[in-house]
């Protein structure tokens, strides 16, 4: 289904295809890890800069996820999320937090999204 994800990730680094399954969809454990990191950002238990040091692929995979599985609202919020372009150790702006909240909900919906797209 997702030529978008493959094209996006390949244009950055072909090694990112490691996060996709045989159907060229994001692996469930990848999405779970994205969700865990999103929750950590929202809770303040990590900063964007720390996450960028620990798992820089998050900053590539999340936009790929939004491109492939996101809603129009999520895509618009992503455009306003400044921390994606410049991850630092400072606090998150309200626009960042709004984005992360909607992203978390969409990541939670991923199993249903996959079931729906496979029919």
LINZI-V559706 format. One record per residue. N is the residue number from 1. RES is the residue in three letters. PSI is psi as a letter, one per 20 degrees, with the letter a starting at -180 (999 if undefined). D_FIRST is the distance of its C-alpha to the first C-alpha in whole Angstrom. Layout:
n=N res=RES psi=PSI d_first=D_FIRST
n=N res=RES psi=PSI d_first=D_FIRST
This chain:
n=1 res=UNK psi=h d_first=0
n=2 res=UNK psi=m d_first=4
n=3 res=UNK psi=h d_first=6
n=4 res=UNK psi=g d_first=8
n=5 res=UNK psi=g d_first=9
n=6 res=UNK psi=g d_first=10
n=7 res=UNK psi=g d_first=12
n=8 res=UNK psi=g d_first=14
n=9 res=UNK psi=h d_first=15
n=10 res=UNK psi=h d_first=16
n=11 res=UNK psi=h d_first=18
n=12 res=UNK psi=g d_first=20
n=13 res=UNK psi=o d_first=20
n=14 res=UNK psi=h d_first=18
n=15 res=UNK psi=i d_first=20
n=16 res=UNK psi=i d_first=17
n=17 res=UNK psi=i d_first=15
n=18 res=UNK psi=h d_first=17
n=19 res=UNK psi=i d_first=15
n=20 res=UNK psi=q d_first=12
n=21 res=UNK psi=a d_first=11
n=22 res=UNK psi=i d_first=11
n=23 res=UNK psi=j d_first=7
n=24 res=UNK psi=k d_first=7
n=25 res=UNK psi=q d_first=7
n=26 res=UNK psi=p d_first=11
n=27 res=UNK psi=q d_first=13
n=28 res=UNK psi=h d_first=15
n=29 res=UNK psi=h d_first=19
n=30 res=UNK psi=g d_first=17
n=31 res=UNK psi=h d_first=17
n=32 res=UNK psi=g d_first=20
n=33 res=UNK psi=h d_first=22
n=34 res=UNK psi=g d_first=20
n=35 res=UNK psi=g d_first=22
n=36 res=UNK psi=g d_first=25
n=37 res=UNK psi=h d_first=26
n=38 res=UNK psi=g d_first=25
n=39 res=UNK psi=g d_first=27
n=40 res=UNK psi=h d_first=30
n=41 res=UNK psi=g d_first=30
n=42 res=UNK psi=h d_first=30
n=43 res=UNK psi=i d_first=33
n=44 res=UNK psi=j d_first=35
n=45 res=UNK psi=i d_first=35
n=46 res=UNK psi=r d_first=33
n=47 res=UNK psi=r d_first=33
n=48 res=UNK psi=g d_first=31
n=49 res=UNK psi=g d_first=33
n=50 res=UNK psi=g d_first=33
n=51 res=UNK psi=h d_first=29
n=52 res=UNK psi=h d_first=29
n=53 res=UNK psi=g d_first=31
n=54 res=UNK psi=g d_first=30
n=55 res=UNK psi=m d_first=26
n=56 res=UNK psi=h d_first=26
n=57 res=UNK psi=h d_first=22
n=58 res=UNK psi=g d_first=22
n=59 res=UNK psi=i d_first=22
n=60 res=UNK psi=g d_first=19
n=61 res=UNK psi=h d_first=17
n=62 res=UNK psi=g d_first=18
n=63 res=UNK psi=h d_first=17
n=64 res=UNK psi=g d_first=14
n=65 res=UNK psi=g d_first=13
n=66 res=UNK psi=g d_first=15
n=67 res=UNK psi=g d_first=13
n=68 res=UNK psi=h d_first=9
n=69 res=UNK psi=i d_first=11
n=70 res=UNK psi=r d_first=14
n=71 res=UNK psi=r d_first=16
n=72 res=UNK psi=h d_first=19
n=73 res=UNK psi=g d_first=22
n=74 res=UNK psi=g d_first=20
n=75 res=UNK psi=g d_first=19
n=76 res=UNK psi=g d_first=23
n=77 res=UNK psi=h d_first=24
n=78 res=UNK psi=h d_first=23
n=79 res=UNK psi=h d_first=24
n=80 res=UNK psi=i d_first=28
n=81 res=UNK psi=n d_first=27
n=82 res=UNK psi=h d_first=30
n=83 res=UNK psi=h d_first=29
n=84 res=UNK psi=h d_first=26
n=85 res=UNK psi=h d_first=28
n=86 res=UNK psi=m d_first=31
n=87 res=UNK psi=p d_first=31
n=88 res=UNK psi=a d_first=35
n=89 res=UNK psi=j d_first=37
n=90 res=UNK psi=r d_first=38
n=91 res=UNK psi=r d_first=37
n=92 res=UNK psi=p d_first=34
n=93 res=UNK psi=r d_first=34
n=94 res=UNK psi=h d_first=34
n=95 res=UNK psi=h d_first=31
n=96 res=UNK psi=g d_first=29
n=97 res=UNK psi=g d_first=30
n=98 res=UNK psi=g d_first=28
n=99 res=UNK psi=g d_first=25
n=100 res=UNK psi=h d_first=25
n=101 res=UNK psi=g d_first=26
n=102 res=UNK psi=h d_first=23
n=103 res=UNK psi=g d_first=21
n=104 res=UNK psi=g d_first=22
n=105 res=UNK psi=g d_first=22
n=106 res=UNK psi=h d_first=18
n=107 res=UNK psi=h d_first=18
n=108 res=UNK psi=h d_first=19
n=109 res=UNK psi=i d_first=17
n=110 res=UNK psi=g d_first=14
n=111 res=UNK psi=g d_first=15
n=112 res=UNK psi=h d_first=15
n=113 res=UNK psi=g d_first=12
n=114 res=UNK psi=g d_first=10
n=115 res=UNK psi=g d_first=12
n=116 res=UNK psi=g d_first=11
n=117 res=UNK psi=i d_first=8
n=118 res=UNK psi=i d_first=8
n=119 res=UNK psi=999 d_first=11
